[in-house]
Amino acid sequence: MSKTLMLVFSNATEGQDVAFDEWYDSQHLADVVDCPGVVAAQRYDMTEFEPPAGDNLPTLPPPAHRYLAVYELDGEPNDVMAEFMTRMAQGKMPLSETLDLTTVSMTIWRPQRRDG
């Protein structure tokens, strides 16, 4: 199976970035990687930058998320997601109150296949 990536964009609840980072780094990453079908994980913190400005250049909207986690999957995405839900329901993958669930965005990506 080709490498599949799950991208999870998130934010901490207001004023909870330190506790959010502690939970994510010390517990959540390990909980996710422990699931069958997940082989690797990496977290990223948004880096500030100045987009180019000038005539005829588009104005970019501000970013919606501060954090990104990239998970490499080697299992079928629907099976991996079902395992996540089972583990959350059983309390084996608890979410933190410091995670702003109203802003979480998750997508799964596969390499584009080109024929010929």
C-alpha positions as semicolon CSV with decimal commas, in nm:
position;residue;x (nm);y (nm);z (nm)
1;M;0,000;0,000;0,000
2;S;0,132;0,345;-0,083
3;K;0,203;0,597;0,188
4;T;-0,114;0,768;0,310
5;L;-0,099;1,083;0,521
6;M;-0,352;1,205;0,772
7;L;-0,321;1,579;0,836
8;V;-0,478;1,717;1,152
9;F;-0,494;2,096;1,191
10;S;-0,580;2,216;1,541
11;N;-0,577;2,493;1,797
12;A;-0,556;2,500;2,174
13;T;-0,842;2,647;2,371
14;E;-0,778;3,009;2,463
15;G;-0,480;3,047;2,695
16;Q;-0,409;2,671;2,708
17;D;-0,121;2,634;2,458
18;V;0,134;2,509;2,713
19;A;-0,102;2,245;2,855
20;F;-0,214;2,152;2,501
21;D;0,146;2,097;2,389
22;E;0,217;1,888;2,701
23;W;-0,088;1,665;2,641
24;Y;-0,024;1,630;2,268
25;D;0,348;1,556;2,299
26;S;0,340;1,335;2,610
27;Q;0,016;1,143;2,555
28;H;-0,180;1,195;2,235
29;L;0,093;1,127;1,978
30;A;0,176;0,798;2,149
31;D;-0,194;0,704;2,171
32;V;-0,239;0,762;1,797
33;V;0,081;0,585;1,689
34;D;-0,021;0,289;1,907
35;C;-0,321;0,231;1,679
36;P;-0,290;-0,041;1,414
37;G;-0,234;0,119;1,074
38;V;-0,048;0,427;1,205
39;V;0,328;0,404;1,157
40;A;0,463;0,754;1,228
41;A;0,370;1,097;1,359
42;Q;0,519;1,446;1,353
43;R;0,386;1,770;1,503
44;Y;0,441;2,117;1,363
45;D;0,391;2,465;1,507
46;M;0,296;2,741;1,267
47;T;0,580;2,973;1,171
48;E;0,500;3,339;1,124
49;F;0,596;3,491;0,790
50;E;0,525;3,801;0,585
51;P;0,351;3,715;0,260
52;P;0,465;3,923;-0,036
53;A;0,261;4,235;-0,091
54;G;0,225;4,452;-0,395
55;D;0,011;4,546;-0,689
56;N;-0,161;4,255;-0,861
57;L;-0,078;4,011;-0,579
58;P;-0,359;3,833;-0,395
59;T;-0,418;3,904;-0,028
60;L;-0,402;3,583;0,172
61;P;-0,644;3,521;0,458
62;P;-0,496;3,476;0,805
63;P;-0,424;3,116;0,904
64;A;-0,704;2,929;1,080
65;H;-0,482;2,688;1,274
66;R;-0,168;2,711;1,481
67;Y;-0,078;2,342;1,496
68;L;-0,043;2,060;1,244
69;A;0,009;1,690;1,310
70;V;0,105;1,463;1,021
71;Y;0,043;1,091;1,065
72;E;0,170;0,828;0,822
73;L;-0,075;0,543;0,772
74;D;-0,009;0,200;0,630
75;G;-0,360;0,072;0,700
76;E;-0,689;0,137;0,526
77;P;-0,800;0,486;0,640
78;N;-1,156;0,379;0,727
79;D;-1,021;0,095;0,943
80;V;-0,779;0,332;1,118
81;M;-1,058;0,582;1,185
82;A;-1,285;0,308;1,320
83;E;-1,007;0,204;1,560
84;F;-0,967;0,567;1,673
85;M;-1,338;0,589;1,752
86;T;-1,334;0,256;1,939
87;R;-1,036;0,361;2,148
88;M;-1,189;0,700;2,228
89;A;-1,516;0,535;2,332
90;Q;-1,322;0,294;2,557
91;G;-1,122;0,577;2,716
92;K;-0,796;0,448;2,566
93;M;-0,743;0,763;2,359
94;P;-0,878;1,049;2,570
95;L;-0,901;1,396;2,424
96;S;-0,791;1,694;2,629
97;E;-1,008;1,989;2,728
98;T;-0,722;2,201;2,594
99;L;-0,804;2,089;2,236
100;D;-1,042;2,332;2,068
101;L;-1,268;2,080;1,895
102;T;-1,456;2,358;1,714
103;T;-1,150;2,428;1,498
104;V;-1,011;2,078;1,428
105;S;-0,974;1,991;1,060
106;M;-0,866;1,643;0,953
107;T;-0,798;1,519;0,601
108;I;-0,646;1,203;0,457
109;W;-0,423;1,213;0,150
110;R;-0,288;0,949;-0,085
111;P;-0,024;1,000;-0,354
112;Q;-0,182;1,096;-0,682
113;R;-0,172;0,814;-0,932
114;R;-0,078;0,900;-1,286
115;D;-0,129;0,651;-1,564
116;G;0,084;0,637;-1,871
